[in-house]
């Protein structure tokens, strides 16, 4: 799953080192439009529905946090 998430992230922002960054939101690496695109891709790829309540910085600061978000949405 992590590789798929990385592929999606690199498709949205190929200029970012997602594996070497764990403060993607806190350091303003990702912007709101990036998050919208990422959520759309996650919803389509994993057949989930990420809710508005899940759109918190903690859920998008790192690849691992996004993987956890997806796992929780699938449960």
C-alpha positions in Angstrom: 0.0 0.0 0.0 2.8 2.4 0.9 4.3 2.1 -2.7 0.9 3.0 -4.2 0.5 6.0 -1.9 4.0 7.1 -2.9 3.1 6.7 -6.6 0.0 8.9 -6.1 1.9 11.5 -4.2 4.6 11.7 -6.8 1.9 12.0 -9.4 0.5 15.1 -7.7 3.9 16.6 -6.7 6.9 15.1 -8.4 9.2 17.8 -6.9 8.8 16.6 -3.3 10.8 14.0 -1.4 7.9 12.4 0.4 10.0 9.7 2.0 12.4 12.2 3.5 9.8 14.5 4.9 7.5 14.1 7.9 6.1 17.6 8.2 4.5 18.0 4.8 1.8 20.2 6.1 3.6 21.9 9.0 6.4 23.0 6.7 4.0 24.1 4.0 5.3 21.6 1.5 1.7 20.6 0.5 -1.0 23.2 -0.1 -4.7 22.8 0.1 -5.1 22.1 -3.6 -2.5 19.3 -3.3 -4.5 17.8 -0.5 -7.7 17.9 -2.6 -6.0 16.2 -5.4 -4.4 13.6 -3.1 -7.7 12.8 -1.4 -9.4 12.4 -4.7 -6.8 9.9 -5.9 -6.9 8.0 -2.6 -10.7 7.7 -2.7 -10.5 6.4 -6.3 -7.5 4.1 -5.9 -8.5 2.5 -2.6 -12.3 2.8 -3.0 -12.7 4.7 0.2 -14.3 8.0 1.3 -12.1 10.3 3.3 -14.3 12.6 5.3 -13.9 16.3 6.0 -13.2 15.4 9.6 -10.1 13.5 8.4 -8.7 16.5 6.7 -6.3 17.4 9.5 -2.6 18.2 9.3 -1.7 15.1 11.3 -3.2 12.8 8.6 -1.2 14.4 5.8 2.2 15.3 7.4 3.9 12.1 6.3 3.5 9.1 4.1 3.0 6.8 7.1 0.2 9.0 8.4 -1.6 8.9 5.0 -1.2 5.1 5.0 -2.8 4.9 8.4 -5.6 7.3 7.3 -6.4 4.9 4.3 -6.3 1.8 6.6 -8.7 3.5 9.0 -11.0 4.5 6.1 -11.1 0.9 4.9 -12.0 -0.5 8.3 
